[in-house]
Amino acid sequence: MPTARFPPIWFFFFLSAFFQTTVGVNENRIEFGFPDVVRFRIDVQANVPIDRVTLLYGTDGRACQNSVARQDLELEPGTRVADFWEWELKRSGTLPPGVEVWWQWEIETETGEIHTTPMQTAVVQDPRYEWNAIERDGIIVQWYLGDLTFGDEIHQIAADSLRRIEQDFGISYTDEIHLTLYASASEVRDAVFFVPNWTGGVAFPEFNAAIIGIGPTDLEWAKRVIPHELAHLVVGVVTFNCKGAYLPTWLNEGLATVVEGSLDDDERQLVIAALENQTLPRLVALENQFSAYGDSASLSYIQSGMVVQYLLDEFGPKNMAGLLATIQSGEPIEAALQTVYGFDTNELDMAWRASLGFEADFDMPQVDEAQPSPTPIPTLSLMNPGFPSAPTETPPPQPTASPTATASPLLTPTPRATTTPPVFPTASAFPDSISATSRPLFVPAIIAVGVLFTIGVGFFIKMKRR
């Protein structure tokens, strides 16, 4: 009686590999519709039905924890899924050029297995213009209107401003800074959501980035606004904490105004006149924000700058550095002022007014301890009375065919028309595999079936002969 012989052990390994769940990615990319949306696309297939596809995404912004946003796609289970999801930035806030976005996908099959794609990254960019860029000494400046000399001058202003901030306040700053220059203040407002109509620049401390309206004829104003924005970025870093303590607006903007340079007599006279008319707001009224009206906001900038300059003149930069460090440790502004200077906001306000020859007798109400949340910091476009150095509204050129690769090598953008839906530049990533089997799946499967059939027939014939 013939003895049955079984296939060699490698045959069972081969059979096991054939029936293993395999997942392959045909498309995996990101598209930027600046400034409105970020779109994530995925096209994935498997040899078993796919039950769930989840997007994991985030940015390189400064945060208190490694938070990961998750978004499930709405899909019908199947062996192939091709879909997209849009991150609507009006709901979450502006992402300025220079921010790095990361993403990856989780694919869960009906067998319960979860396959994760490798993490991919892309840099946010505005594809409507052809950007020039200079990257040197930890400062990236990009602009589209003006020659290389203009870019060099802007970069030098930024570098000089950083050195002055470090010297005046004893602050060391080593993070990379990204400055994006539009040709006018109105273009800045078009690129950022929910800013006042007087905005001429916006700082994003959590991203070490700023967007500013500066044209080639605005160099004098650049010498004021660039130090102002850089002060916001530096102060944002040195006071960052995870205990809910933030700078009041008067201190944040006051520091930035001081870094711009000395206030002139016309600016100071606006505050003196308001003091004489008893219309100047109390400092506690400037805790969380400035007025939405340009003239009132102008006055608040000058007032805040004068108060901060008073602190520096009377108590020195070392105490100011101590105040910032105390806030960074988690102390709210009232406690921090008491710790460093021995007085609160109301008492500071009265002392400052007295130094100008004006008496104040506040009723000392309980100061609202609520702290503002960290948001983009708008800067006055300096086109209001009291600011003689106003930028010109340089007519912007028409959008060019495509931006250069200098500012964002991961993107291959196309122009965004104003009368049609946005065309999205893309950054693509096609991982070879997210499982033991590489894509595509169906050709190897057909080959494997043929091999198995051949082996089976041969094995059957051999057994019959016995």
C-alpha positions as CSV (number, residue, x, y, z in Angstrom):
1,M,0.0,0.0,0.0
2,P,1.6,3.2,-1.1
3,T,2.5,5.7,1.7
4,A,1.1,9.2,1.3
5,R,3.7,11.9,1.0
6,F,3.1,15.5,2.0
7,P,4.4,18.6,0.2
8,P,7.6,20.1,1.7
9,I,7.3,22.6,4.5
10,W,8.0,25.5,2.2
11,F,4.8,24.8,0.4
12,F,2.8,25.6,3.6
13,F,4.8,28.9,4.1
14,F,4.0,29.8,0.6
15,L,0.3,29.0,1.1
16,S,0.2,31.1,4.3
17,A,1.8,34.1,2.6
18,F,-0.8,33.9,-0.1
19,F,-3.7,34.1,2.2
20,Q,-2.1,36.9,4.3
21,T,-3.9,40.2,4.3
22,T,-2.1,42.7,2.0
23,V,-2.8,46.4,1.7
24,G,-1.2,48.6,-0.9
25,V,-1.4,52.4,-1.5
26,N,-1.9,53.7,-5.0
27,E,-2.1,57.4,-4.1
28,N,-1.3,59.4,-0.9
29,R,-1.0,63.1,-1.2
30,I,-1.7,66.5,0.2
31,E,-3.1,69.6,-1.6
32,F,-3.0,73.2,-0.4
33,G,-5.8,75.6,-1.4
34,F,-4.3,78.6,0.4
35,P,-5.5,80.1,2.6
36,D,-8.8,78.1,2.8
37,V,-8.2,74.4,3.0
38,V,-5.7,71.6,3.2
39,R,-6.9,68.5,1.3
40,F,-5.7,64.9,2.0
41,R,-6.2,62.2,-0.7
42,I,-5.9,58.5,-0.4
43,D,-6.3,55.6,-2.8
44,V,-5.8,52.2,-1.2
45,Q,-6.7,48.6,-2.0
46,A,-6.4,45.3,-0.3
47,N,-7.1,41.6,-0.9
48,V,-9.9,41.7,1.7
49,P,-12.6,44.4,2.3
50,I,-11.4,47.6,4.0
51,D,-13.8,48.6,6.8
52,R,-12.2,51.9,8.0
53,V,-9.7,54.5,6.8
54,T,-8.6,57.2,9.3
55,L,-6.5,60.2,8.7
56,L,-4.0,61.3,11.4
57,Y,-2.5,64.8,10.9
58,G,-0.9,67.7,12.6
59,T,1.6,70.5,12.3
60,D,5.1,71.4,13.7
61,G,3.6,74.2,15.8
62,R,4.6,74.6,19.4
63,A,2.1,72.8,21.7
64,C,1.9,71.5,25.2
65,Q,1.4,67.9,24.1
66,N,1.9,65.8,21.1
67,S,-1.7,66.1,20.0
68,V,-2.8,64.1,16.9
69,A,-6.0,65.0,15.1
70,R,-8.0,62.0,13.8
71,Q,-10.6,62.0,11.0
72,D,-12.5,58.9,9.8
73,L,-13.5,58.9,6.1
74,E,-17.1,58.1,5.3
75,L,-16.8,55.1,3.1
76,E,-18.5,51.9,1.9
77,P,-16.5,48.8,2.8
78,G,-14.7,47.4,-0.2
79,T,-11.4,46.1,-1.5
80,R,-10.5,49.5,-2.9
81,V,-11.1,53.0,-1.3
82,A,-10.3,56.3,-3.1
83,D,-11.4,59.3,-1.2
84,F,-10.3,62.7,0.3
85,W,-10.9,64.9,3.3
86,E,-10.6,68.7,3.6
87,W,-9.3,70.5,6.6
88,E,-11.2,73.8,6.6
89,L,-8.9,76.4,8.1
90,K,-11.6,78.9,8.8
91,R,-12.7,76.6,11.6
92,S,-9.2,75.9,13.1
93,G,-7.2,79.1,12.2
94,T,-4.8,80.2,9.5
95,L,-1.7,78.2,8.7
96,P,0.9,80.7,7.5
97,P,3.4,79.9,4.8
98,G,6.4,77.9,6.2
99,V,4.4,75.7,8.5
100,E,5.1,72.0,8.1
101,V,2.0,69.7,8.0
102,W,2.4,66.0,8.7
103,W,-0.1,63.2,8.0
104,Q,-0.5,59.4,7.8
105,W,-3.3,57.0,7.4
106,E,-4.7,54.0,9.3
107,I,-6.4,51.3,7.2
108,E,-8.4,48.7,9.0
109,T,-9.6,45.6,7.2
110,E,-12.5,43.3,8.0
111,T,-10.1,40.9,9.6
112,G,-9.4,43.5,12.3
113,E,-5.8,44.2,11.1
114,I,-4.7,47.9,11.1
115,H,-2.1,49.0,8.6
116,T,-0.5,52.4,9.0
117,T,1.3,54.4,6.2
118,P,4.6,56.1,6.9
119,M,4.4,59.7,8.1
120,Q,4.7,62.3,5.3
121,T,5.3,66.0,5.5
122,A,4.7,69.1,3.3
123,V,5.3,72.8,3.8
124,V,2.4,75.3,3.5
125,Q,2.8,77.8,0.7
126,D,0.7,80.3,-1.2
127,P,0.8,79.1,-4.8
128,R,-0.6,82.3,-6.3
129,Y,2.8,83.9,-6.7
130,E,6.3,83.1,-7.7
131,W,8.3,83.4,-4.5
132,N,11.9,84.4,-4.0
133,A,13.6,83.3,-0.8
134,I,16.7,83.9,1.3
135,E,17.6,81.5,4.0
136,R,20.5,82.5,6.2
137,D,21.4,82.6,9.9
138,G,18.1,81.0,11.0
139,I,15.9,83.5,9.2
140,I,13.9,82.7,6.1
141,V,12.5,85.7,4.1
142,Q,10.3,85.1,1.1
143,W,8.8,87.7,-1.1
144,Y,7.4,87.9,-4.7
145,L,7.6,91.7,-5.5
146,G,11.1,93.2,-5.6
147,D,14.6,92.1,-6.6
148,L,17.3,90.3,-4.6
149,T,18.6,93.5,-3.2
150,F,15.2,94.2,-1.6
151,G,15.2,90.7,-0.1
152,D,18.7,91.2,1.3
153,E,17.7,94.5,2.9
154,I,14.7,92.9,4.5
155,H,16.8,90.0,5.8
156,Q,19.4,92.4,7.2
157,I,16.7,94.4,9.0
158,A,15.4,91.1,10.5
159,A,18.9,90.0,11.6
160,D,19.6,93.4,13.2
161,S,16.3,93.4,15.0
162,L,16.9,90.0,16.6
163,R,20.3,91.2,17.9
164,R,18.7,94.3,19.4
165,I,16.0,92.3,21.1
166,E,18.6,90.0,22.6
167,Q,20.7,92.9,23.8
168,D,17.8,95.0,25.1
169,F,16.0,92.2,26.9
170,G,18.7,89.6,27.5
171,I,16.8,87.0,25.6
172,S,18.5,84.3,23.6
173,Y,16.5,83.1,20.6
174,T,17.7,80.1,18.5
175,D,14.5,78.9,16.7
176,E,14.2,79.3,12.9
177,I,12.0,82.3,11.8
178,H,9.9,82.4,8.6
179,L,8.9,85.8,7.3
180,T,6.5,86.0,4.3
181,L,6.1,89.4,2.6
182,Y,3.1,90.4,0.6
183,A,3.1,93.6,-1.4
184,S,0.4,95.4,0.6
185,A,-1.6,95.3,3.9
186,S,-4.8,94.4,2.0
187,E,-3.1,91.2,0.8
188,V,-2.1,90.3,4.3
189,R,-5.8,90.6,5.3
190,D,-6.7,88.3,2.4
191,A,-4.3,85.7,3.6
192,V,-5.3,85.6,7.3
193,F,-8.7,84.8,8.8
194,F,-10.5,87.0,11.3
195,V,-8.2,90.0,11.7
196,P,-9.2,93.7,12.1
197,N,-9.4,95.8,9.0
198,W,-6.4,97.8,10.2
199,T,-4.0,94.8,10.1
200,G,-0.8,95.2,8.2
201,G,1.1,92.2,9.7
202,V,0.4,89.1,11.7
203,A,2.7,87.2,13.9
204,F,2.1,83.4,14.6
205,P,4.4,82.7,17.7
206,E,3.4,79.0,17.8
207,F,4.8,78.6,14.3
208,N,7.7,81.1,14.5
209,A,6.2,82.7,11.4
210,A,4.9,86.1,10.4
211,I,3.0,87.5,7.4
212,I,3.7,91.2,6.7
213,G,2.6,93.7,4.0
214,I,5.9,95.3,2.7
215,G,6.6,96.4,-0.8
216,P,9.9,97.5,-2.3
217,T,9.1,101.2,-1.6
218,D,8.2,100.5,2.1
219,L,11.7,100.0,3.6
220,E,11.3,102.8,6.1
221,W,8.2,101.2,7.5
222,A,9.9,97.8,7.3
223,K,12.4,99.1,9.8
224,R,9.5,99.4,12.3
225,V,7.2,96.6,11.5
226,I,9.8,93.8,11.2
227,P,11.2,94.5,14.7
228,H,7.6,94.6,15.9
229,E,6.7,91.2,14.5
230,L,10.0,89.6,15.6
231,A,9.4,90.9,19.1
232,H,6.1,89.0,19.1
233,L,7.8,85.8,18.0
234,V,10.6,86.0,20.5
235,V,8.4,86.9,23.4
236,G,6.0,84.2,22.4
237,V,8.8,81.6,22.8
238,V,10.2,82.9,26.1
239,T,6.8,83.1,27.7
240,F,5.4,79.8,26.3
241,N,4.0,77.6,29.0
242,C,1.4,74.9,29.5
243,K,-0.2,76.4,32.7
244,G,-2.6,78.9,31.0
245,A,-0.5,82.1,31.7
246,Y,-0.3,84.5,28.8
247,L,0.9,88.0,28.3
248,P,-1.8,90.7,28.4
249,T,-2.2,92.5,25.1
250,W,-0.8,95.8,26.5
251,L,2.5,94.1,27.6
252,N,2.8,92.1,24.4
253,E,2.2,95.0,22.1
254,G,4.1,97.4,24.4
255,L,7.2,95.3,24.1
256,A,6.9,95.1,20.3
257,T,6.3,98.9,20.1
258,V,9.4,99.6,22.2
259,V,11.5,97.3,19.9
260,E,10.4,99.4,16.9
261,G,12.3,102.4,18.3
262,S,11.5,105.6,20.2
263,L,8.1,107.1,19.8
264,D,8.1,110.5,18.2
265,D,6.6,113.7,19.6
266,D,3.4,113.5,17.5
267,E,2.7,110.0,18.8
268,R,3.3,110.9,22.4
269,Q,1.1,114.0,22.0
270,L,-1.9,111.8,21.1
271,V,-1.6,110.1,24.5
272,I,-1.1,113.4,26.3
273,A,-4.2,114.8,24.7
274,A,-6.2,111.8,25.7
275,L,-5.0,112.1,29.2
276,E,-5.9,115.8,29.3
277,N,-9.4,114.9,28.0
278,Q,-9.7,112.0,30.4
279,T,-10.5,109.7,27.5
280,L,-7.5,107.4,27.7
281,P,-8.5,103.8,28.5
282,R,-7.3,102.3,31.7
283,L,-4.5,99.7,31.3
284,V,-6.8,96.9,32.6
285,A,-9.1,97.6,29.6
286,L,-6.2,96.6,27.3
287,E,-5.7,93.1,28.9
288,N,-7.2,91.0,26.1
289,Q,-7.4,93.0,22.9
290,F,-7.3,96.4,21.2
291,S,-10.1,98.2,19.6
292,A,-11.3,97.0,16.1
293,Y,-11.1,100.7,15.0
294,G,-7.8,101.9,13.6
295,D,-7.6,105.2,15.4
296,S,-8.4,103.7,18.8
297,A,-6.0,100.8,18.2
298,S,-3.2,103.3,17.2
299,L,-3.7,105.1,20.6
300,S,-3.5,101.7,22.4
301,Y,-0.2,100.8,20.7
302,I,1.3,104.1,21.8
303,Q,0.0,103.9,25.3
304,S,1.2,100.3,25.7
305,G,4.7,101.3,24.4
306,M,4.9,104.2,26.8
307,V,4.0,102.0,29.8
308,V,6.5,99.4,28.9
309,Q,9.2,102.0,28.3
310,Y,8.4,103.4,31.7
311,L,9.0,100.0,33.3
312,L,12.3,99.7,31.5
313,D,13.5,103.2,32.4
314,E,12.4,102.9,36.0
315,F,13.3,99.3,36.8
316,G,15.7,98.2,34.1
317,P,15.6,95.4,31.5
318,K,16.6,92.8,34.0
319,N,13.3,93.1,35.8
320,M,11.5,92.9,32.5
321,A,13.3,89.7,31.7
322,G,12.3,88.5,35.2
323,L,8.6,89.4,34.5
324,L,8.6,87.4,31.3
325,A,10.3,84.4,33.0
326,T,7.7,84.6,35.8
327,I,4.8,84.5,33.3
328,Q,6.6,81.6,31.6
329,S,6.6,79.7,34.9
330,G,2.8,79.9,34.9
331,E,2.0,83.0,37.0
332,P,-0.8,85.2,35.7
333,I,0.0,88.8,35.0
334,E,-1.2,90.3,38.3
335,A,0.8,87.8,40.4
336,A,3.8,88.2,38.1
337,L,3.8,92.0,38.5
338,Q,3.5,91.7,42.3
339,T,6.3,89.1,42.4
340,V,8.8,91.2,40.3
341,Y,7.7,94.8,40.9
342,G,5.6,94.8,44.0
343,F,2.5,96.4,42.3
344,D,-0.4,95.3,40.2
345,T,-1.7,96.6,36.8
346,N,-3.8,99.4,38.4
347,E,-1.0,100.7,40.5
348,L,1.4,100.5,37.5
349,D,-1.1,102.5,35.5
350,M,-1.4,105.2,38.2
351,A,2.4,105.4,38.6
352,W,2.9,105.8,34.9
353,R,0.2,108.6,34.6
354,A,1.8,110.3,37.6
355,S,5.2,110.3,35.8
356,L,3.5,112.3,33.0
357,G,2.0,114.8,35.5
358,F,-1.5,113.3,35.6
359,E,-3.2,112.1,38.8
360,A,-5.4,109.0,38.7
361,D,-7.5,107.7,41.5
362,F,-8.9,104.3,40.4
363,D,-11.4,102.4,42.5
364,M,-9.2,99.4,42.3
365,P,-11.8,96.8,41.1
366,Q,-10.9,93.2,41.1
367,V,-8.9,92.5,38.0
368,D,-10.3,89.9,35.7
369,E,-7.8,87.0,35.9
370,A,-9.1,85.4,32.7
371,Q,-6.2,85.1,30.2
372,P,-6.4,85.5,26.5
373,S,-5.9,82.4,24.4
374,P,-2.8,82.3,22.2
375,T,-3.9,83.5,18.7
376,P,-2.3,85.1,15.7
377,I,-1.2,88.7,16.7
378,P,-2.3,91.4,14.3
379,T,-0.2,94.5,13.8
380,L,-1.5,97.9,12.8
381,S,-0.9,98.7,9.2
382,L,0.4,102.1,10.4
383,M,-1.9,103.9,8.0
384,N,-3.8,105.7,10.7
385,P,-3.3,109.2,12.2
386,G,-0.3,109.3,14.5
387,F,1.8,107.0,12.4
388,P,3.5,109.2,9.8
389,S,5.5,106.3,8.3
390,A,2.7,104.7,6.3
391,P,3.3,101.9,3.8
392,T,2.2,102.4,0.3
393,E,-0.5,100.1,-1.2
394,T,1.7,98.8,-4.0
395,P,-0.4,97.4,-6.8
396,P,0.3,93.7,-6.7
397,P,1.3,91.9,-9.9
398,Q,-0.9,89.2,-11.5
399,P,-0.3,85.7,-10.1
400,T,2.4,83.9,-12.0
401,A,2.3,80.5,-13.6
402,S,3.8,78.7,-10.6
403,P,6.0,79.3,-7.6
404,T,9.6,78.3,-7.5
405,A,10.8,75.3,-5.6
406,T,12.9,77.4,-3.3
407,A,10.4,78.0,-0.6
408,S,8.7,74.7,-0.6
409,P,10.5,71.8,-2.4
410,L,7.7,69.4,-1.7
411,L,5.1,71.3,-3.7
412,T,4.3,71.4,-7.3
413,P,1.8,74.3,-7.3
414,T,-0.3,75.7,-10.1
415,P,-2.0,79.2,-10.2
416,R,-5.1,79.8,-8.3
417,A,-7.7,81.6,-10.4
418,T,-10.0,84.1,-8.7
419,T,-13.2,83.3,-10.6
420,T,-13.0,79.5,-10.5
421,P,-12.6,77.0,-7.7
422,P,-9.0,76.8,-6.4
423,V,-6.5,74.6,-8.0
424,F,-4.6,72.7,-5.4
425,P,-0.8,72.3,-5.4
426,T,0.1,68.8,-4.3
427,A,2.8,67.0,-2.4
428,S,2.6,63.3,-3.1
429,A,4.0,60.4,-1.3
430,F,3.8,56.8,-2.6
431,P,5.2,54.3,0.0
432,D,6.3,51.1,-1.6
433,S,4.4,49.1,1.0
434,I,2.5,49.3,4.3
435,S,2.6,45.5,4.9
436,A,4.8,42.6,4.1
437,T,3.5,42.6,0.5
438,S,4.2,45.4,-1.9
439,R,1.8,47.0,-4.2
440,P,0.2,46.4,-6.7
441,L,-1.7,43.3,-5.3
442,F,-3.5,41.6,-8.1
443,V,-0.7,40.6,-10.5
444,P,1.2,38.8,-7.7
445,A,-2.0,37.1,-6.7
446,I,-2.7,35.8,-10.2
447,I,0.9,34.5,-10.4
448,A,0.5,32.9,-7.0
449,V,-2.7,31.1,-8.0
450,G,-1.0,29.8,-11.1
451,V,1.9,28.5,-9.1
452,L,-0.3,26.8,-6.6
453,F,-2.4,25.2,-9.3
454,T,0.7,23.8,-11.0
455,I,2.0,22.5,-7.7
456,G,-1.3,20.9,-6.9
457,V,-1.6,19.2,-10.3
458,G,1.9,17.9,-10.0
459,F,1.3,16.6,-6.5
460,F,-2.0,14.9,-7.6
461,I,-0.3,13.2,-10.6
462,K,2.5,12.0,-8.4
463,M,0.2,10.4,-5.9
464,K,-1.9,8.7,-8.6
465,R,1.3,7.1,-10.0
466,R,2.0,5.6,-6.6
